[in-house]
Amino acid sequence: MAKVEGYPGVTSYVVKGNTYYKFRKTGLKPATVPGQPHTPEFDVFYESLIEAQVPPRKGQLIRLAGFAFPESLLAAYVQLRKSAAWKRLDDTTRARNSRHIEHFLSYGRDKDNLGDVKVADLRRKHVKAYLETLMETPHAAHQALKAIRKLTTTALDEEWIEYDPTAALKFNPPRDGWPAWTAEMMDAYERHWPIGTPQRTAYALGLWLGNRVSDVARLRWDHQIARNVVVDGQLVTIEGFEFVQHKGRKMNGKLRFLPRTPLLDTALAPLSRDTERVLVSRLGRTFSDNALATAMIKWAGQAGIPAGYSMHGLRKALGVKLAESDATTREIMEVLGHTNIEHAELYTREADKVRLAVKGMRKVAAMEQALRKPDLRLVK
């Protein structure tokens, strides 16, 4: 056996005219290094062996934390996690994307996992085959596709590929999600929980501000401001809440101003202004996002509302009310804090269906009344 220059721990040996390379390190089982010295294949494997902390199993590739083959999907994930765009995501969004990406990278068997595939070799059919495994959970598949696109976008930025293999893929499941509360449900809740209770306060903030759970939980009294606004040609002073919405705050920091309505003012009137946050428990404690979401479902059930109606359903209920009152798509986007016009158009399309049906039937009724009216003529 002969030592290989530049590779401490590696020796070469010849079997039947073929040269092989063996790596030895105290505490590890000897491992054969594939390829030839000073090639990418040899160097990558050797570096992983040098830093290994546990002996490898037979046939197992030893990996460092963060190790990835050059220009592979796993390498794109490593680069993505270093990017400023990734760091600006909130913790929940990062965790969701990580979960989807890591599941995608491990898709396959043994050493054929997609994580080791070069991004340049990724094809639309590979992603499509993976998404088909998630067909029973369409919203998860939709989120997975968005997460995978972060990998391909990173590869484009690194110039590992010239086109995005997922560009032609579309996966838009029905956007039903949490259903909107009906008028009967809202009436039942208001009768069960009186004004001044935490249950009624959470409900009023969710409905009349259209806030997400994260914003309801964090709303503070010092978010209240008065703004001078020109409405219908007149300068008026409007009081409301101004804050940066929690979702996506690290990405774009969307500042929202939501005017207080008389119904919200009535719900907030008896509350103490000595607390920092608007919504607190009877003991003066604040709610975490998960605790508030869970509590709202419980409070709704106690008011006799069927399972499946949540805080987000109140947000949707406001969207429905806005659309039915003929608010524009842009107005709905600003109230609910949507950045995607498609989300707001869901409300206007549903309201327009009813509105157009009513207008159409009125025209038919008017025409029929005109046709059936007696034809009176003046006879001279």
Steps between C-alpha positions, in 0.01 A plus 500: 500500500618853421397829654316736269655847498264775610254260665607411856360165605458372143709220359488335159514134414477300179274201438512323161651806340243744642598767753275554803517753783434427866443756774587417860433706810511405867155404624361447150475195284718518188311643203569479129514842330340492153652657192850633449697751712453868408157443346179654641353156581811395693543834681138529615496147641841545663396823672189333642715217637752740659226670705295190584433448870354148484616186319316446171279200436586287204411681179400818688611842382618703797366854494593815679229724637413709196701279263364484147618398156587804285199662326263238645154567638642462849769756413223736387331451838825584679530821294134586553540484879789747475302750294363830629153412364492184714612685812224758453231231521322461831573191710175324411548547125863387514402189695223416251730544200778298664259215571381487138846538348662235719220254427543567128878458514463164673252377239632183335692203629845460648763694307249605234345766722418819311727701727804353324365574152650795313246777457584498128375140486171575674203471268138604520396133514709448817321778685163392362559141619582627847193725517280208400601331827330791680172496308302406810617826663470755217588802712819328615584428134441866416733612779757237399512633144560853625782372723660304215494813285718669760765239422478547124502879536817471709656283228409765242663768713814284532493446119491122537202486265365723223129428544271396782374142448199573723392807300233313303361323805176624652340360810215712632275304735158637599545787742217405735705473820324624813137589413360849554265547795135544407277778636318245720830382651615853573166576667526186715855585607408858593205379707719249687805719571421851635698811417800544729600134514825383334289269283296790359807723461687237298192453283454874441867552406496203266176604330508880487871535426528185288825420675688174496544324835861624523388864464205467740730354768757781458271803458597773749318806625785721383425386145202739511546815294285763326552579133373780280365347182317643199187289444251589226660841465485587871784508753405288800682373811488122533606308810637150465784258560827521310753217520734284296329167432679208661487267201782583261628778724863407428441494126320826428370641827153587364362792700124488548253763617159364595228747600291426807134438428216583742447127564866455595491812718203356688686174563816679623327770708497318840859372474781631720765707324759412766613186318754511218304273271136540413416133548592345834357217707293554815827479693661763280721258310572519128425226247748322275389443140431129550327552835266762353419291192417200719303709749290659224390159373412398856305821568308458174405146599378621838274745317342213307690556176592183304859378491720644225431870558804696613651846536597485133135437419419842651757657269328329208162619627621859478622432145152378411338808659736730308422330170125501563516873577654549153853577625759486223765231479763757592299609807471138615875451455580801718257405777609136519866565427517276193793545261360258242204637307371146438417461870287816504329408173367182661267717708394732217433210262266332749317826572480580129337162432209592727492864392499415129238231549272751676552763229438244226178372654376855557545569129308184412219594741481855359486369144228249585293765676530722194396219264204400715370855548162546330532673164261794545424705190299820465215443256364809335 
